[in-house]
Amino acid sequence: MNVLESFRIAWRGLAANRLRSALTMLGIIIGVAAVIILVSIGKGVELYISEQFKSLGTNMLFVMSSIPPGGSVADVKPLTMGDAEALRDPLRVGSVVAVAPEYRLGALVEYRRNDTSTTVRGTVPDYESVRNWHPVDGRFIEENDVVSAARVAVLGQTVVERLFEVGTYPIGQSIRINDMPFRVIGIMEERSSTFGDENDVIFVPITTAQTRLGDARTRSGEYRVSVIYVQAASEELMDMAVEEITDVMRERHEIEFWGEEDFVVISQSDLLSAFGQITGILTVFLGVIAGISLLVGGIGIMNIMLVSVTERTREIGLRKAVGARRRDILMQFLIESVALALTGGVIGITLGV
């Protein structure tokens, strides 16, 4: 018996049991579609996180406090405005083009009868370019606001939605932050959020946050900051910027030995690499789950073929009686199983795509 005849007989056998063939293919269809869909979801999450980090700012570095190995919180010297000013020195940190310190605190914000709890970020004008985040209406904080510790505020989209009724124009309105009046001067563009609601925020001049809303003065008389954002001149200079920043911070914090730093300099690539490993593991995990469903579909075909052989013993005996060999019969059932798998696979790929 030739191969074409085997195909004809196999297709005739499948057509004679359409419902059983369709149910058998269902396992392969679900398995193949699940592999494509779940792996695509994992890759999509990885791409989404990558895009979110890119939107944080261009060539950005984070300088944050960190407990040294074997140390405690008491061993950590806080970041200060002096640290930020030192990082602005082009003679010491030539690979840096902008520095934006930030001081954070929680606050209760009120407008007439509406109120909400949110995060207030005191910062400087360079924050807008370093974080690549701009007002959609009004303006951002200016140098005069910082110098005079002005009571002006730039609102995130979530805060606007919670405080103001539909139709109310926020610019120029007076709100109260921790029972202190502030004038709204801008509204930030909406930003997609990966970790919490980044739009639930109010920006004020850093001097205002440090002196009017909170007590940020250290024992030495300097003002604390929560984090310092640094923008490198280019992506190629990121490593050089990290080295220069580390040297300056080690000198200012009087760190004598490597490994005893009470601060950490993190680049976007470091964060992206860390989360890339997590999402990579997630993708593999999803792929394994989908692979199990595909394996189950394959076992389903094997079981149906075994049942089919049992049911068709008379047909097999008749074919042997007229001269069919063992391999001819084996070829027929193999072609039937391959046909089921291929058809189910094509349909699964179509659904998955």
LINSUL-V35411 format. One record per residue. N is the residue number from 1. PHI is phi in whole degrees, 0 to 359 (999 if undefined). PSI is psi in whole degrees, -180 to 180 (999 if undefined). OMEGA is omega in radians with two decimals (NA if undefined). Layout:
{{N & PHI & PSI & OMEGA} {N & PHI & PSI & OMEGA}}
This chain:
{{1 & 999 & 131 & -3.14} {2 & 276 & 172 & -3.06} {3 & 294 & -40 & -3.12} {4 & 299 & -41 & 3.10} {5 & 295 & -37 & 3.09} {6 & 297 & -42 & 3.09} {7 & 299 & -43 & -3.10} {8 & 297 & -45 & -3.13} {9 & 293 & -39 & -3.14} {10 & 296 & -48 & 3.13} {11 & 296 & -35 & 3.11} {12 & 294 & -39 & 3.11} {13 & 295 & -41 & 3.11} {14 & 293 & -40 & -3.12} {15 & 293 & -29 & -3.14} {16 & 289 & -20 & 3.13} {17 & 232 & 67 & -3.02} {18 & 297 & -46 & -3.10} {19 & 297 & -45 & 3.13} {20 & 296 & -40 & 3.12} {21 & 295 & -41 & -3.14} {22 & 295 & -43 & 3.12} {23 & 294 & -35 & 3.10} {24 & 295 & -43 & 3.13} {25 & 292 & -24 & -3.08} {26 & 302 & -39 & 3.11} {27 & 298 & -43 & 3.11} {28 & 292 & -41 & 3.14} {29 & 302 & -50 & -3.14} {30 & 296 & -43 & -3.13} {31 & 298 & -50 & -3.12} {32 & 296 & -46 & 3.13} {33 & 298 & -40 & -3.13} {34 & 296 & -41 & 3.11} {35 & 301 & -49 & -3.11} {36 & 296 & -47 & -3.06} {37 & 294 & -49 & -3.07} {38 & 292 & -41 & 3.09} {39 & 295 & -38 & 3.10} {40 & 295 & -39 & 3.09} {41 & 298 & -45 & 3.11} {42 & 300 & -45 & 3.11} {43 & 294 & -37 & 3.12} {44 & 296 & -41 & 3.09} {45 & 297 & -42 & 3.12} {46 & 299 & -44 & 3.12} {47 & 294 & -40 & -3.13} {48 & 298 & -46 & 3.14} {49 & 297 & -41 & 3.10} {50 & 300 & -44 & 3.14} {51 & 294 & -36 & 3.13} {52 & 295 & -41 & 3.12} {53 & 291 & -35 & 3.10} {54 & 295 & -33 & -3.13} {55 & 284 & -12 & 3.12} {56 & 296 & -30 & -3.10} {57 & 159 & 169 & -3.09} {58 & 265 & 124 & 3.06} {59 & 52 & 47 & -3.01} {60 & 266 & 144 & 3.06} {61 & 237 & 147 & 3.09} {62 & 250 & 131 & 3.01} {63 & 247 & 118 & -3.08} {64 & 226 & 158 & 3.06} {65 & 290 & 151 & -3.12} {66 & 208 & 140 & 3.11} {67 & 284 & 124 & -3.13} {68 & 294 & 154 & 3.13} {69 & 304 & 128 & 3.14} {70 & 79 & 0 & -3.11} {71 & 261 & -168 & 3.12} {72 & 222 & 178 & -3.14} {73 & 299 & -33 & -3.12} {74 & 294 & -21 & -3.13} {75 & 275 & -5 & -3.07} {76 & 269 & 122 & 3.04} {77 & 273 & 123 & -3.03} {78 & 294 & 154 & 3.02} {79 & 289 & 143 & -3.08} {80 & 227 & 171 & 3.06} {81 & 298 & -29 & 3.09} {82 & 297 & -38 & 3.07} {83 & 298 & -45 & -3.14} {84 & 297 & -42 & 3.13} {85 & 296 & -38 & 3.13} {86 & 295 & -36 & 3.13} {87 & 286 & -15 & 3.09} {88 & 278 & -12 & -3.07} {89 & 290 & 111 & -3.09} {90 & 293 & -20 & 3.12} {91 & 285 & -24 & -3.11} {92 & 256 & -34 & -3.13} {93 & 231 & 79 & -3.05} {94 & 284 & -15 & -3.10} {95 & 269 & 5 & -3.10} {96 & 252 & 136 & -3.13} {97 & 251 & -20 & -3.13} {98 & 204 & 146 & 3.13} {99 & 227 & 133 & -3.11} {100 & 225 & 98 & 3.05} {101 & 287 & 155 & -3.13} {102 & 220 & 135 & 3.08} {103 & 241 & 121 & -3.05} {104 & 252 & 147 & 3.00} {105 & 201 & 154 & 3.09} {106 & 277 & 152 & -3.10} {107 & 205 & 156 & 3.00} {108 & 260 & 124 & -3.08} {109 & 247 & 136 & -3.09} {110 & 229 & 144 & 2.97} {111 & 217 & 109 & -3.06} {112 & 55 & -116 & -3.09} {113 & 266 & -4 & -3.12} {114 & 262 & 145 & 3.08} {115 & 211 & 159 & 3.12} {116 & 202 & 151 & 3.04} {117 & 266 & 135 & -3.08} {118 & 210 & -177 & 3.09} {119 & 256 & 130 & 3.07} {120 & 258 & 129 & 3.12} {121 & 245 & 114 & 3.02} {122 & 275 & 129 & -3.08} {123 & 208 & -168 & -3.04} {124 & 236 & 169 & -3.10} {125 & 303 & -33 & -3.10} {126 & 294 & -14 & 3.14} {127 & 303 & -37 & -3.09} {128 & 301 & -43 & -3.11} {129 & 277 & -37 & -3.12} {130 & 295 & -43 & -3.12} {131 & 270 & -3 & 3.13} {132 & 54 & 48 & -3.08} {133 & 226 & 121 & -2.97} {134 & 233 & 157 & 3.08} {135 & 290 & 142 & 3.04} {136 & 270 & -18 & 3.09} {137 & 209 & 145 & -3.10} {138 & 76 & -147 & -3.11} {139 & 223 & 169 & 3.09} {140 & 265 & 180 & 3.13} {141 & 295 & 138 & 3.13} {142 & 246 & 169 & -3.08} {143 & 299 & -38 & 3.13} {144 & 298 & -35 & 3.11} {145 & 296 & -39 & -3.14} {146 & 290 & -45 & -3.11} {147 & 298 & -41 & -3.08} {148 & 268 & 2 & -3.08} {149 & 51 & 49 & -3.05} {150 & 293 & 149 & 3.11} {151 & 267 & 72 & 3.11} {152 & 237 & 153 & -3.05} {153 & 220 & 144 & 3.03} {154 & 244 & 124 & -2.98} {155 & 260 & 144 & 2.96} {156 & 281 & 162 & -3.06} {157 & 299 & -38 & -3.12} {158 & 295 & -40 & 3.12} {159 & 295 & -41 & 3.11} {160 & 300 & -44 & -3.12} {161 & 294 & -34 & -3.10} {162 & 280 & -31 & -3.04} {163 & 267 & -37 & -2.95} {164 & 251 & 139 & 3.07} {165 & 289 & 157 & 3.09} {166 & 300 & 131 & -3.13} {167 & 97 & -12 & 3.11} {168 & 274 & 131 & -3.14} {169 & 268 & 113 & -3.01} {170 & 291 & -32 & -3.05} {171 & 300 & 129 & -3.14} {172 & 91 & -12 & 3.14} {173 & 285 & 157 & 3.13} {174 & 256 & 124 & 3.08} {175 & 243 & 168 & 3.12} {176 & 241 & 125 & 3.08} {177 & 247 & 116 & -3.03} {178 & 51 & 44 & 3.08} {179 & 67 & 21 & 3.09} {180 & 242 & 130 & -3.07} {181 & 289 & 138 & 3.08} {182 & 225 & 147 & 3.10} {183 & 260 & 130 & 3.13} {184 & 283 & 124 & -3.12} {185 & 245 & -9 & -3.11} {186 & 193 & 161 & 3.07} {187 & 232 & 125 & -3.11} {188 & 285 & 150 & 3.05} {189 & 295 & 151 & -3.12} {190 & 288 & 138 & -3.11} {191 & 237 & 132 & 3.07} {192 & 294 & 142 & -2.99} {193 & 244 & 128 & 3.07} {194 & 266 & -40 & -3.07} {195 & 237 & 93 & -3.10} {196 & 79 & -178 & -3.14} {197 & 267 & 101 & -3.11} {198 & 288 & -16 & 3.13} {199 & 277 & -7 & 3.10} {200 & 273 & 74 & -3.00} {201 & 204 & 154 & 3.01} {202 & 231 & 131 & 3.09} {203 & 259 & 133 & 3.05} {204 & 226 & 164 & 3.06} {205 & 301 & 141 & -3.04} {206 & 297 & -34 & 3.11} {207 & 293 & -35 & 3.10} {208 & 294 & -45 & 3.14} {209 & 296 & -38 & -3.06} {210 & 284 & -30 & -3.04} {211 & 250 & -34 & -3.07} {212 & 263 & -38 & -3.08} {213 & 263 & -24 & -3.11} {214 & 212 & 167 & 3.09} {215 & 254 & 95 & -3.04} {216 & 258 & 7 & -3.10} {217 & 285 & 134 & 3.10} {218 & 270 & 176 & 3.13} {219 & 297 & -29 & -3.14} {220 & 279 & -5 & 3.13} {221 & 97 & -8 & 3.11} {222 & 277 & 166 & 3.13} {223 & 257 & 132 & -3.14} {224 & 288 & 154 & 2.95} {225 & 229 & 156 & -3.10} {226 & 276 & -39 & -3.12} {227 & 204 & 153 & 3.08} {228 & 240 & 119 & 3.07} {229 & 267 & 133 & -3.10} {230 & 234 & 134 & 3.12} {231 & 252 & 119 & 3.10} {232 & 283 & 157 & -3.09} {233 & 296 & -33 & 3.13} {234 & 200 & 168 & -3.14} {235 & 294 & -32 & 3.14} {236 & 292 & -24 & -3.07} {237 & 262 & 9 & -3.10} {238 & 299 & -47 & -3.12} {239 & 296 & -41 & 3.11} {240 & 296 & -40 & 3.13} {241 & 297 & -41 & 3.12} {242 & 298 & -43 & 3.13} {243 & 295 & -45 & -3.12} {244 & 294 & -42 & 3.12} {245 & 297 & -44 & 3.14} {246 & 299 & -43 & 3.13} {247 & 298 & -45 & -3.13} {248 & 295 & -44 & -3.11} {249 & 292 & -37 & 3.08} {250 & 298 & -41 & 3.12} {251 & 293 & -45 & -3.11} {252 & 291 & -34 & -3.12} {253 & 266 & 6 & 3.05} {254 & 56 & 50 & 3.10} {255 & 269 & 120 & -3.08} {256 & 271 & -37 & -3.02} {257 & 240 & 145 & 3.09} {258 & 294 & 140 & -3.12} {259 & 95 & -6 & 3.14} {260 & 253 & 16 & -3.10} {261 & 295 & 138 & 3.07} {262 & 259 & 26 & 3.09} {263 & 213 & 168 & 3.10} {264 & 217 & 140 & 3.09} {265 & 250 & 116 & -3.05} {266 & 242 & 134 & 3.08} {267 & 259 & 164 & 3.09} {268 & 299 & -35 & -3.14} {269 & 294 & -34 & 3.09} {270 & 296 & -46 & 3.12} {271 & 296 & -43 & -3.12} {272 & 296 & -39 & 3.12} {273 & 295 & -42 & -3.14} {274 & 296 & -48 & -3.14} {275 & 288 & -28 & 3.08} {276 & 296 & -38 & 3.08} {277 & 295 & -40 & 3.13} {278 & 295 & -49 & -3.12} {279 & 292 & -30 & 3.07} {280 & 296 & -43 & 3.09} {281 & 296 & -40 & 3.11} {282 & 298 & -42 & 3.13} {283 & 296 & -44 & 3.11} {284 & 298 & -43 & 3.14} {285 & 299 & -46 & 3.11} {286 & 296 & -38 & 3.10} {287 & 296 & -39 & 3.12} {288 & 295 & -43 & 3.11} {289 & 300 & -46 & 3.13} {290 & 296 & -37 & 3.12} {291 & 297 & -35 & 3.11} {292 & 296 & -43 & 3.11} {293 & 296 & -34 & 3.09} {294 & 292 & -40 & 3.09} {295 & 297 & -41 & 3.11} {296 & 299 & -41 & 3.09} {297 & 298 & -41 & 3.10} {298 & 296 & -40 & 3.10} {299 & 295 & -35 & 3.09} {300 & 299 & -43 & 3.10} {301 & 297 & -42 & 3.13} {302 & 299 & -42 & -3.14} {303 & 294 & -43 & -3.14} {304 & 296 & -39 & 3.11} {305 & 296 & -37 & 3.10} {306 & 295 & -43 & 3.09} {307 & 297 & -41 & -3.12} {308 & 297 & -41 & 3.11} {309 & 298 & -43 & -3.13} {310 & 296 & -41 & -3.10} {311 & 289 & -27 & -3.00} {312 & 253 & 33 & 3.14} {313 & 296 & -36 & 3.13} {314 & 295 & -43 & 3.12} {315 & 298 & -43 & -3.14} {316 & 297 & -43 & 3.13} {317 & 296 & -41 & 3.13} {318 & 296 & -42 & -3.13} {319 & 293 & -36 & 3.08} {320 & 293 & -35 & -3.11} {321 & 293 & -29 & -3.14} {322 & 264 & 10 & 2.98} {323 & 112 & 4 & 3.11} {324 & 290 & 139 & 3.12} {325 & 268 & 167 & -3.12} {326 & 302 & -41 & -3.10} {327 & 291 & -29 & 3.09} {328 & 295 & -44 & 3.12} {329 & 293 & -42 & 3.10} {330 & 299 & -41 & 3.13} {331 & 298 & -40 & -3.13} {332 & 299 & -51 & -3.11} {333 & 291 & -32 & 3.09} {334 & 294 & -42 & 3.12} {335 & 295 & -39 & 3.11} {336 & 298 & -45 & -3.13} {337 & 292 & -39 & 3.10} {338 & 295 & -39 & 3.12} {339 & 297 & -43 & 3.10} {340 & 298 & -45 & -3.11} {341 & 294 & -43 & -3.12} {342 & 293 & -45 & -3.14} {343 & 297 & -46 & 3.09} {344 & 298 & -38 & 3.13} {345 & 296 & -44 & 3.14} {346 & 297 & -45 & 3.12} {347 & 295 & -41 & 3.11} {348 & 297 & -42 & 3.10} {349 & 298 & -42 & 3.14} {350 & 299 & -47 & 3.12} {351 & 295 & -41 & 3.14} {352 & 298 & -44 & 3.12} {353 & 296 & 999 & NA}}
